Amino acid sequence: MILSIDPGKEKCGLAFFDDNQALIKKQITSPQETLDIIGQSNFETIIIGQSHHGRQLVKKIKKGKIMLINEKYSTLEARKLYWKENKPTGFLRFIPQSLRLPPVPVDDYAAVILAQRYFNQ
């Protein structure tokens, strides 16, 4: 199993993948909950966004193969992925995608983007 993490100070986006790189689930948790999930599971690979919070998280993880991935523009790509999976309705359809903000945090979508970057390397 592969875990991808978009780390943050107050919340982390998580995306879980099987060995065939298929998305199993995604969620948003606190940094402490993220560490608990890592401690309770046996991940083959852990993909982490290369930011200040990501480097802090790496110091706390004691197991698994850890891969740091560049986070540049991952939030913008996550917004695009959100709108691709959640088509806007009503008047939002007429607002350009670049001006729309998702109504929910997209940290879990950013974790998916980071995993896609790793898989495409």
MOWODA-V218008 format. One record per pair of residues at least 24 apart in sequence whose C-alpha atoms are under 7 Angstrom apart, sorted by the first residue. I is the first residue (numbers start at 0). GAP is how many residues later the second one is. D is the distance in Angstrom with one decimal. If there is no record, write none. Layout:
# MOWODA-V218008
i:I gap:GAP d:D
i:I gap:GAP d:D
This chain:
# MOWODA-V218008
i:0 gap:42 d:5.1
i:0 gap:43 d:5.6
i:1 gap:41 d:5.6
i:1 gap:42 d:5.8
i:1 gap:43 d:5.0
i:1 gap:44 d:6.0
i:2 gap:40 d:6.6
i:2 gap:42 d:6.4
i:2 gap:43 d:4.9
i:2 gap:44 d:6.1
i:3 gap:42 d:5.8
i:3 gap:43 d:4.4
i:3 gap:44 d:6.0
i:3 gap:107 d:5.4
i:3 gap:108 d:6.9
i:3 gap:110 d:6.8
i:3 gap:111 d:5.7
i:4 gap:42 d:6.0
i:4 gap:43 d:4.8
i:4 gap:44 d:6.5
i:4 gap:106 d:5.1
i:5 gap:42 d:6.2
i:5 gap:43 d:5.4
i:5 gap:101 d:6.2
i:5 gap:104 d:6.1
i:5 gap:105 d:4.8
i:6 gap:42 d:6.4
i:6 gap:46 d:5.8
i:6 gap:47 d:5.4
i:7 gap:45 d:5.7
i:8 gap:44 d:6.4
i:11 gap:95 d:6.4
i:12 gap:94 d:4.3
i:12 gap:95 d:3.9
i:12 gap:97 d:6.9
i:12 gap:98 d:5.6
i:13 gap:94 d:5.2
i:13 gap:97 d:5.6
i:14 gap:93 d:6.2
i:14 gap:96 d:5.6
i:14 gap:97 d:5.7
i:25 gap:82 d:5.6
i:26 gap:81 d:5.4
i:27 gap:79 d:6.6
i:27 gap:80 d:5.8
i:46 gap:68 d:6.6
i:48 gap:65 d:6.8
i:68 gap:45 d:6.6
i:68 gap:49 d:6.9
i:70 gap:43 d:7.0
i:73 gap:36 d:5.6
i:73 gap:39 d:6.3
i:74 gap:35 d:5.7
i:77 gap:28 d:6.2
i:77 gap:31 d:4.9
i:77 gap:32 d:4.8
i:77 gap:35 d:6.5
i:78 gap:27 d:6.6
i:80 gap:28 d:6.9
i:81 gap:27 d:6.8
